[in-house]
Amino acid sequence: MRLAVLVGSFPELSEKFILNQLCGLIDRGIAPEVFAAMRAPGGPGAKGHELAGRYGLAARATYADLPRSAGRRLLEAPGLLASCLARDPASALRALRISDYATAAKNLKTLYFLEAFAGRRYDILHCHFGPSGLVGAFLKDCGLARRLVVTFHGSDINGYPRRHGEGVYRVLYDRADAVTCGSRFIRDRLVANGCPPGKIRVIPVGVRLDEYPEPSEPREEGLVLSVGRLAEAKGFRYAIEALAALKPRFPKARYAIAGGGSGRAELEELARRLGVADSVSFLGDQSDLEVAALYRRASVFVLPSVRGSNGAEEGQGLVLQEAQASGLPVVSTRIGGIPEGLVEGETGLLAPERDGAALAGRIAELLGDASLRERMGRAGRAFVAERYDVAKLSGALVGLYGEIL
């Protein structure tokens, strides 16, 4: 089976789930070739994932080198179009059909990927995120892939159609042989947007259990941890509000956030205003090994996600499964696909979104009861081993490939 996997930026620090899936396929004897729109930001001091290096994923990648600047793309377009016309005139002209391939054609992604594929053909083309699936629909129409699989992750169905039109994925839904997603929540959103229900399979992104061993040393009492981009939809401001409410009862409570993003200054100002700046640590981007070490240190994990103003809503929340795999009890919010990714009352607790006081109450239940934390931690690891083990999920994906072929 010749398999191509199409992604955006690669290997992206915030998309460990794609690396997990690629390596799970490699473990099953499949050799995926990766096609990426652009290279992940790098340079001296840049964080990366040990897993990518161990499996040699960079050597499997072909880059379309799509410029981030729209102006640069327009400057390069004449030469790119001429090159594609020389190789495959019909496909080069098809690449310009905005009426079919929507934003992928408008942003010239179709041309850049046509050049990157250079006539190579695959049995399966698996695209991550809806916008990449539009490119996949085009490449299938060009005869470069026999079958098309598209995986939706969250913002690509929660927000993208709102910005670009509810019919933006019309051709994708028609051309795809299978559409996968990580939760029933996302499945329902896809159906509401027009995806045929019979094409959809709920196959979550998984966790490599060996990367999250139980801690060999005692956890740090009072340490509350979050992992994620510093963006509105992650709701970290409500966890900072919760910390301020917790301090009178738990004076040693501390809050650490691992992740980068443009929202840091606003969150730092909030912590200062609430008088907890000395108890909040912004750790910035962290590698997979560093995040795993943080899971082993913390006492409670919190993912205070909210529905973003742009429609963003958590589709699965893989960090919840990573934390549970580490034996860490979790607290999160009752939105999107989050409730499907834990067992409420057994592996974690849920609170309403945008409610710092309610979030503080749930965290307090755990900080104040070591035996509850231990019990939930054990149950969480067992839950993830049963439902989110990447080895099992890779088997389901390979089965899907075989079925559609």
C-alpha positions in Angstrom: 0.0 0.0 0.0 1.4 3.4 -1.0 0.3 5.9 1.5 0.7 9.7 1.4 -0.2 11.9 4.4 -0.9 15.6 3.7 -0.5 18.2 6.5 0.1 21.9 6.9 3.2 22.8 8.9 5.5 19.9 9.7 6.6 18.7 12.2 4.5 21.2 14.1 5.1 21.3 17.9 1.4 21.6 18.7 0.4 18.6 16.5 2.0 15.7 18.3 -1.1 13.7 17.5 -0.1 13.6 13.8 3.4 12.3 14.8 1.8 9.7 17.0 -0.4 8.5 14.1 2.5 8.4 11.6 4.7 6.4 14.0 1.9 4.1 14.8 1.5 3.3 11.1 5.3 2.8 10.8 5.1 0.3 13.7 2.6 -1.6 11.6 4.9 -1.9 8.7 3.4 0.9 6.6 5.8 3.5 5.2 3.9 6.8 4.9 5.3 9.6 2.8 4.5 13.1 4.2 3.6 16.1 2.1 3.6 19.3 4.0 2.6 22.8 2.9 5.5 24.4 4.8 8.3 23.7 7.3 7.6 24.1 11.0 9.4 27.1 12.4 12.9 26.1 13.4 16.3 27.6 14.1 18.6 27.7 17.1 16.8 27.0 20.3 13.6 25.9 18.6 11.7 23.1 20.4 11.1 19.8 18.7 9.7 16.3 19.5 12.0 13.5 20.3 9.6 11.1 18.6 10.1 12.8 15.2 13.8 12.4 15.4 13.7 8.8 16.6 11.5 7.7 13.7 13.3 9.9 11.1 10.1 11.6 10.1 11.9 14.6 8.5 13.4 12.2 5.9 9.9 11.1 4.9 8.7 14.7 4.2 8.4 16.6 0.9 7.6 20.3 1.3 5.4 22.3 -1.0 7.2 25.4 0.4 4.0 27.4 0.3 4.9 31.0 1.3 3.1 32.3 4.3 2.7 35.6 2.5 -0.2 35.9 0.0 1.9 38.5 -1.9 4.8 36.1 -2.2 2.5 33.4 -3.6 1.2 35.8 -6.3 4.7 36.7 -7.3 5.6 33.0 -7.6 2.4 32.0 -9.3 3.3 32.6 -13.0 6.5 30.5 -12.8 4.7 27.8 -10.8 1.8 27.6 -13.2 4.2 27.4 -16.2 6.0 24.5 -14.6 2.8 22.6 -13.8 1.4 23.3 -17.3 4.5 21.8 -18.8 4.1 18.6 -16.8 0.3 18.2 -16.7 -1.7 20.9 -18.5 -5.2 19.5 -17.6 -4.3 19.3 -13.9 -2.7 22.8 -13.9 -5.8 24.3 -15.2 -8.0 22.3 -12.8 -6.0 23.7 -9.9 -7.5 27.2 -10.6 -11.1 26.1 -10.1 -12.1 28.1 -7.0 -15.7 27.0 -7.6 -14.6 23.4 -6.8 -11.6 23.6 -4.5 -12.6 26.8 -2.7 -9.9 28.2 -0.5 -7.3 25.6 -1.6 -7.5 27.0 -5.1 -7.9 30.6 -4.1 -4.7 30.4 -1.9 -2.9 28.5 -4.7 -2.3 25.5 -2.5 -3.5 23.3 -5.3 -0.7 24.5 -7.6 2.0 24.2 -4.9 1.0 20.6 -4.0 0.6 19.6 -7.7 4.2 20.7 -8.2 5.3 18.9 -5.0 3.7 15.6 -6.0 5.4 15.8 -9.4 3.3 13.0 -10.8 3.7 10.5 -8.0 0.7 8.3 -7.4 -0.6 6.7 -4.2 -3.2 4.2 -3.2 -4.3 6.3 -0.2 -4.0 10.0 0.4 -4.8 10.9 4.0 -5.2 14.6 4.7 -5.2 16.1 8.2 -7.6 19.1 8.7 -10.5 20.1 6.4 -8.6 22.7 4.4 -5.9 20.1 3.5 -8.7 17.8 2.5 -9.7 20.3 -0.2 -6.2 19.9 -1.7 -6.7 16.1 -1.4 -9.9 16.3 -3.4 -8.0 18.1 -6.1 -5.2 15.6 -6.1 -7.6 12.7 -6.3 -9.3 14.4 -9.3 -5.9 14.7 -10.9 -5.5 10.9 -10.6 -2.7 11.1 -8.1 -4.6 9.2 -5.4 -6.9 6.2 -5.7 -8.6 6.8 -2.4 -9.0 9.9 -0.2 -9.3 10.0 3.6 -9.7 13.3 5.5 -9.4 13.7 9.3 -11.2 16.7 10.9 -9.9 17.9 14.3 -12.0 20.7 15.5 -11.6 24.3 14.3 -11.7 23.1 10.7 -15.4 22.2 11.1 -16.4 24.5 14.1 -15.1 27.7 12.6 -13.9 27.3 9.1 -17.3 27.0 7.4 -18.5 30.1 9.3 -15.6 32.1 7.8 -15.6 30.7 4.3 -19.2 29.6 3.6 -21.2 26.6 4.8 -20.6 24.9 1.5 -16.8 25.2 1.5 -16.3 21.4 1.8 -18.9 20.4 -0.7 -16.4 18.8 -3.1 -14.4 17.3 -0.3 -17.4 15.4 1.0 -18.1 14.2 -2.5 -14.6 13.0 -3.3 -13.6 11.6 0.1 -13.9 7.8 0.5 -13.8 8.1 4.3 -13.9 11.0 6.8 -12.5 10.4 10.3 -12.8 12.5 13.5 -11.9 12.1 17.1 -15.3 12.4 18.8 -19.0 12.0 18.3 -19.3 15.8 18.8 -17.2 16.4 15.6 -19.1 13.7 13.7 -22.4 15.5 14.5 -20.9 18.8 13.3 -19.8 17.1 10.0 -23.2 15.7 9.4 -24.8 19.1 10.1 -22.5 20.6 7.5 -23.5 18.1 4.8 -21.0 15.2 5.1 -22.7 11.9 4.4 -23.0 10.0 7.7 -22.0 6.7 6.1 -18.6 8.1 5.2 -17.7 9.1 8.8 -15.7 7.0 11.2 -14.9 8.1 14.8 -11.3 7.1 15.2 -9.6 9.3 17.9 -6.0 10.4 17.8 -4.1 8.3 20.3 -1.5 8.3 23.0 1.8 6.3 23.0 1.4 4.8 26.5 5.2 4.1 26.8 5.9 7.8 26.7 3.8 8.5 29.9 5.1 6.2 32.7 3.8 6.6 36.2 6.0 8.9 38.3 8.8 7.3 40.3 8.9 10.2 42.7 6.2 11.9 44.7 4.2 14.5 42.8 4.5 18.2 43.7 1.7 19.0 46.2 -0.4 21.8 44.9 1.0 22.0 41.4 -1.8 22.5 38.8 -0.8 22.0 35.2 -2.2 23.0 31.8 -0.7 22.3 28.3 -1.8 24.2 25.2 -1.6 27.2 23.0 -2.1 30.6 24.8 -5.3 31.2 22.8 -8.8 32.3 23.7 -10.4 28.9 23.2 -8.1 27.2 25.8 -9.7 29.4 28.5 -6.6 29.7 30.6 -7.8 33.0 32.1 -10.5 31.1 34.0 -7.9 28.8 35.5 -6.0 31.8 36.7 -9.2 33.2 38.2 -9.7 29.7 39.8 -6.2 29.9 41.3 -6.9 33.2 42.9 -10.0 31.8 44.5 -8.1 28.7 45.7 -5.2 30.6 47.4 -6.9 31.3 50.7 -7.6 27.6 51.3 -4.5 26.2 49.4 -1.8 28.9 49.9 0.9 26.6 48.3 -1.2 26.1 45.1 0.8 26.9 41.9 -0.3 27.0 38.3 2.0 26.2 35.3 1.1 26.5 31.7 3.2 24.8 29.0 2.6 26.4 25.6 3.3 29.5 23.5 1.1 31.9 21.8 0.0 35.5 21.4 -2.2 35.6 24.6 0.7 35.5 27.1 0.8 39.2 27.9 -2.9 39.4 28.6 -2.7 36.4 30.9 0.3 37.8 32.7 -1.6 41.0 33.3 -4.6 39.1 34.6 -2.4 37.2 37.1 -0.8 40.5 38.3 -4.3 42.1 38.7 -5.5 39.1 40.7 -2.4 39.1 42.9 -1.2 35.6 41.9 1.6 36.5 39.5 4.2 34.8 41.8 2.2 31.6 41.6 1.7 31.3 37.8 4.5 30.1 35.6 4.4 30.5 31.8 6.8 27.8 30.6 6.5 28.5 26.8 6.8 25.8 24.2 7.8 22.4 25.5 9.0 19.3 23.7 7.2 15.9 24.1 9.8 14.8 26.7 9.4 18.0 28.7 5.6 17.8 28.7 5.8 14.1 29.8 8.0 15.2 32.7 5.5 17.9 33.7 2.7 15.4 33.8 4.7 13.3 36.2 5.3 16.3 38.5 1.8 17.8 38.7 -1.0 16.9 41.2 -3.9 18.0 39.0 -4.3 18.7 35.3 -6.8 21.3 34.0 -8.0 22.1 30.5 -10.4 25.1 31.0 -11.5 25.2 27.3 -14.3 27.5 26.1 -16.2 28.1 22.9 -14.2 30.7 21.1 -15.6 33.8 19.5 -14.6 32.5 16.1 -16.5 29.2 16.7 -13.5 27.2 17.9 -14.4 24.4 20.2 -12.4 21.5 21.5 -12.9 18.5 19.3 -11.1 15.9 21.4 -8.5 17.5 23.7 -5.6 15.0 23.4 -3.8 16.6 26.3 -6.6 15.2 28.6 -5.7 11.7 27.5 -2.0 12.3 27.8 -2.5 13.5 31.4 -4.7 10.6 32.3 -2.2 8.2 30.8 0.3 9.7 33.2 -2.0 8.8 36.1 -3.0 12.4 36.6 -6.6 13.3 37.5 -8.1 15.9 35.2 -10.5 18.9 35.4 -12.0 20.3 32.3 -15.2 22.0 30.9 -18.4 20.5 29.6 -18.0 21.6 25.9 -17.3 20.0 22.5 -15.8 16.5 22.6 -14.2 16.9 26.0 -16.8 14.9 28.0 -16.2 11.9 25.7 -12.5 11.9 26.6 -12.8 11.2 30.3 -15.1 9.4 32.7 -16.8 12.1 34.8 -16.5 11.3 38.5 -14.0 8.4 37.9 -11.1 9.8 35.9 -11.8 13.5 36.1 -14.3 16.3 36.9 -16.1 18.8 34.7 -17.2 22.4 35.2 -19.2 24.8 33.1 -17.2 26.9 30.7 -16.1 30.5 31.5 -16.8 29.9 35.3 -13.6 30.4 37.3 -15.5 29.8 40.6 -16.9 26.5 39.5 -13.5 25.5 38.1 -11.9 26.3 41.5 -14.4 24.1 43.2 -13.5 21.1 41.0 -9.8 21.7 41.5 -10.3 22.0 45.2 -12.0 18.6 45.4 -8.8 17.1 44.1 -6.2 19.2 45.9 -8.0 18.5 49.2 -8.2 14.7 48.8 -5.0 12.8 48.0 -6.8 9.4 48.0 -9.2 10.7 45.4 -6.4 11.9 43.2 -4.7 8.5 43.4 -7.9 6.6 42.7 -8.8 8.8 39.7 -5.2 8.7 38.4 -5.3 4.8 38.3 -8.7 4.8 36.6 -7.5 7.4 34.1 -4.6 5.4 33.0 -6.7 2.3 32.5 -9.3 4.3 30.6 -6.7 5.6 28.1 -5.1 2.2 27.7 -8.5 0.9 26.7 -9.7 3.7 24.5 -6.8 5.8 23.3 -3.8 3.5 22.8 -2.2 4.5 19.5 -1.3 0.9 18.7 -5.0 -0.1 18.8 -6.1 3.0 16.9 -3.5 2.5 14.2 -5.0 -0.9 13.7 -8.4 0.6 13.2 -7.0 3.1 10.7 -5.2 0.4 8.7 -8.4 -1.6 8.7 -10.2 1.4 7.2 -7.6 1.8 4.5 -8.0 -1.8 3.5 -11.8 -1.5 3.5 -11.9 1.5 1.2 -9.3 0.0 -1.1 
